[in-house]
């Protein structure tokens, strides 16, 4: 095995990894997660996800 064979194998493995990431990113299972992430800049700081989760853990109390 020489250097060109190694380069060919690395290229093929990289391409397969790229195609796998593309299929993962565009799968329907990830759509809701990515939609939530896309809306994060528009979440009000006072009523953000962290604050809502914190209120739920505290039993709804707001301090």
C-alpha positions in Angstrom: 0.0 0.0 0.0 1.5 3.3 -1.0 0.6 6.9 -0.2 -2.0 7.2 -3.1 -3.9 4.2 -1.8 -4.1 5.8 1.7 -5.3 9.1 0.2 -8.0 7.3 -1.7 -9.2 5.4 1.4 -9.2 8.7 3.5 -11.2 10.4 0.7 -13.8 7.7 0.5 -14.2 7.5 4.3 -14.5 11.3 4.5 -17.2 11.3 1.7 -19.2 8.6 3.5 -19.0 10.5 6.8 -20.1 13.7 4.9 -23.1 11.9 3.4 -24.0 10.4 6.8 -24.0 13.9 8.4 -26.2 15.3 5.6 -28.7 12.5 6.0 -28.7 13.0 9.8 -29.2 16.7 9.5 -32.1 16.5 7.0 -33.9 13.6 8.7 -37.4 14.2 10.0 -36.4 13.2 13.5 -34.1 16.2 13.8 -36.5 18.8 12.4 -38.2 19.7 15.7 -34.9 20.0 17.5 -33.4 22.2 14.8 -36.6 24.4 14.7 -36.3 24.9 18.5 -32.6 25.9 18.1 -33.4 28.3 15.3 -35.9 30.2 17.5 -33.5 30.5 20.4 -32.4 34.1 19.5 -36.0 35.2 19.8 -36.6 33.8 23.2 -37.1 36.6 25.8 -34.4 36.4 28.5 -36.9 36.7 31.3 -39.0 33.9 30.1 -36.4 31.7 28.4 -36.2 27.9 28.5 -33.9 27.9 31.5 -36.2 30.1 33.5 -39.2 27.9 32.6 -37.4 24.7 33.6 -36.2 26.4 36.8 -39.8 27.4 37.7 -40.9 23.8 37.1 -38.2 22.4 39.4 -39.2 24.9 42.1 -42.8 23.9 41.9 -43.9 27.0 40.0 -42.6 29.5 42.5 -41.2 32.7 41.1 -38.6 34.6 43.2 
